[in-house]
Amino acid sequence: MCGIFGYIGNKNCIPFIISGLEKLEYRGYDSAGMAYIRNDSVLEIKKVVGKVQNLKEILDFSDFSKVGIGHTRWATHGGISVENAHPHTDCKGNIVVVHNGIIENYKELKELLINKGHVFKSQTDTEVIPHLLEEMVDKEEIGLEEAVKELFKKLEGAFALLIMDKRNPNILYALRKQSPLIVGFGIGENFIASDIPALGDYTDRFYYLKDTQMAKISANEIKVYDMGVGKYIGVEPIRIPQDRIRAEKNGYPHFMLKEIFEQPLVVRRILSTVNKNRDELQIEDIKSIDISWEKIKKVFIVACGTSYHAGYYAKFLWEEELPYFIEVELASQMHHRNLRVPDETLFITISQSGETADVISTLRKVKEKGFKVLSLVNNPQSTVARESDYFINLRAGIEIGVAATKTFMAEIVYLGLLKEYVKNKLYKVKIDLDKWNMLPTYLENYLSNIKDQVFETAKKYYQKKNFLYLARGRNFPLALEGALKLKEISYIHAEGIPAGEMKHGPIALLDPETPVFGIAYKDDAYSKMINNLEEAKARRAPIIAIGNEKDKKLENLVDDLIPVPNIDPFYYPYMGVMVLQLFAYYVADLLGREIDQPRNLAKSVTVE
Ligand code: F6R
């Protein structure tokens, strides 16, 4: 959450910062701001409520500054207002800070600083930082660099910080504790940002700052100080080619739609990492994993939001064929659980960003207790990927739409393949890879065949205020995902409910104004699902269903049937997911919502 971007070099920083912030806007868009030092001497701070576009409108593009920092905010402490927008300064307006994360001990620090005479202008936790630095520099008479290092000791919580001092426009300081920060190496100029798409237009050489590292950045040099080691260390930038970074809409009106349509390609990419050597299944990322699958007693999956739904789906899939008890829990709930699990428990965390704070804290907690953790993550450089014992790269490519789509597909596909891999290992059974290899083509054809019908269905229902998504068994997590997609981008209230639970309470919600969206293809839950949809029909609820084509019983029962072809049921969930995503997308589009950046949300949730 929150995006930060910094530039130092010989060119004008303003266009760089604006373009960087636009690419980081998916991380937070409650307000935006930037600071730069005009003509090497005058500190300019520009802040607005709302998007980077609003910031652009108040900027003077004829200003020139060789150094600057910018921020897009996702509000945590303090409401959405200009004074709470970043950057924040000290009392004298010398030291300027932008921050991503939460300073947990800010109240104590603020009180202390107020008692020492500092005057605060905002309600944010961040503002303590420039005042604290001012205090150390002016009263304790230590240089800014030493004061900056002291922040690692004085601040509790998570932070990525950029710090600029008007009196020394040749240096930027960047600090990381938990929240991500990446340095981009240029020629005669350097960059720093919360995420790589903001840097991909300017360089292909990067260094991901690690926890408790500080970068001292000038136009011609990047030095990295490691608090753990207690000195500056040598770092090697990694090269990531621009075509792997650049995120463009390629003619689609929104990233989300582009990402939905990219799913067949993502699945194809994933399948290119899977092989059979005689009858032994091999998956590239787990070749070197030394998990003793036969010794595992329990598998514990932890994730948040959409990734949690992927884990929940996998629970059903795995329990059908593998000999494990699978537990799935929300990472935010793990803080409140007393872990009593067998020693031979394998933890699996799932996270597209790899930076979700609740996932990171769970990962650390269970590792501390000596458990091994396997993670599925879409960013190999992320904290979750780096700190896990084993790691599968989801290979979905950068996902810009705040609503996760292609990363969810990558998660359920990899979890399905992993199940096949373990089954093959444990029971030496042959795995039918041909079935998997057909999946991308089926998905591709299905998307182009079904999209217009999903759009027409969305047109019929987009003005409704409540939706219930019903399903049973392994389709239930998909119903949860469908409801989440709808509510997060259209702001319509939607609930995923296990169809069998309706009669225990939620059925009271049904009326002709509350559409039910059922998942009712012909699988082992089919006949019970039909009964549950009949019950909904009897309460005059309009019914949309994903089901098999030419299923007369279903056709007669529901108002709108979105069909899957009569092929192997193996393919239905993957197709069903795309219908749910498209439906949410079209409804939100018809309502004119900001689909790629829905209100109050952020792509990477780096606070607990
Ligand atoms: C919903 C969505 C969120 C994320 C959740 C976890 O579309 O994207 O619910 O799934 O914030 O994020 P990751 O997967 O990055 O840990």
Residues whose N, C-alpha, C, O or C-beta is under 5 A from the ligand:
A	BS01	F6R	C304 G305 T306 S307 I350 S351 Q352 S353 G354 T356 V402 A403 A404 K603 V605
